[in-house]
Each structure stands twice: as structure tokens, then as C-alpha cells.
Amino acid sequence: MSEAKFQGSQQKFQRKTILIKKSLQYKYMFLMLSSVLIGFLIVGFEIIWTLSKVTTEHPMLLPLLDKLYAMMPIFLIKMAMYLTAILIVSAVISHRMAGPIFKFEKSARIVADGDLTHRVSLRKGDHLVEMQTEFNNMVDSFHSAVKNCKTAVETSNREIEDISKNIDNPQVKSRLAVILRNVSEVFSKFKT
């Protein structure tokens, strides 16, 4: 697949699952929903308390209070609709945060397994874009350092091999061969 086609298909990628990191998203959704619910309750109780106080001072407004109490079921239905809308909005917003967190966790595992060519690529509109840049800069820096070390080790290995050719002592040659093998294995884990 050509690089242009790969990038085009990568940009069209859309997550199909809304709940990617369920525990994080449920906590976020619960916080949003409970905050709004507490706000509704505080405002509702404040309105009822204020109206009760006004009607005790002005009994002629008592029929108004009765009408408001009669409208309570409609108010509760509307409140349920608002809370449902907030639940949906909080799921979408939490998805825009949980998706990148999921990607960072996955990318951290890939890099920890030695693939220093891997980079995080977030979708347009996702949160934590600044973290993407920092993560990729960190991996770039580590990739560069490992590459330089690998080059230095390869150069040192060639010099040790050259020196080993000029040594007649079999024990020293054997020891140098073990050292070369051990040093070569140090960077074998990394994909650079």
C-alpha cells in the first residue's frame, strides 16, 4: 500500500465504539450527570421554597402554587429528557478524551516492546493533542539516542573483532567473542 493511500485511510478512521475506556468514561459521565442533577435539585428546591414563602405572605397567590404543583410531572419528564441529553453529550465528550488515553496506553506498550518507529496519531477533534506532540517528541529523542548508541556499539564491535584477529591467546579471543555477543544483544530488542 502506498504511503498516500495509507495516510488517506488513516485519516478516514472512525472509532465505532463509544465506550473505549468504560471505567474512565462512566466516572466522567457520572460526574457530569450528578453535577447537573444537583444543580436541577438546588434550583427546583429554591423555586419551591421561594414560592411557598411568597404564597404564605400573599395567600391570593395560592392557586398559582397549586398550578405549579400540578405541572410537576411535566417538569420531571423534562428533567429526565435534559438528563438523557446530558448523558449522551457526556458520552461523546468522554469518548473524545478516553480514545486518546487508550491510544497513548497502546502506544506506550508498543514503544516499551521496542518499536521506536511508532508514533501516536490522534483524530481531529480529540483531546490531548498537546500530549501527542510531547509523546512523539519523547519517542523521537529516545529513538535518536538508541540509534546513536547502536551505531557506537557497532563501531566498537568492529574494532573488537579487528583486535581479536590479532590476538593469539584463545582464552582472550573466546572472552572477546562473548563480550561481542552480549553487547550486540543489548540493542536487538529495539526497532529503529
Secondary structure, 3 states (H helix, E strand, C coil): CCHHHHHHHHHCCCCCCCCCCHHHHHHHHHHHHHHHHHHHHHHHHHHHHHHHHHHHHCHHHHHHHHHHHHCHHHHHHHHHHHHHHHHHHHHHHHHHHHHHHHHHHHHHHHHHCCECCCCCCCCCCCCCHHHHHHHHHHHHHHHHHHHHHHHHHHHHHHHHHHHHHCCCCHHHHHHHHHHHHHHHHHCCCCEC
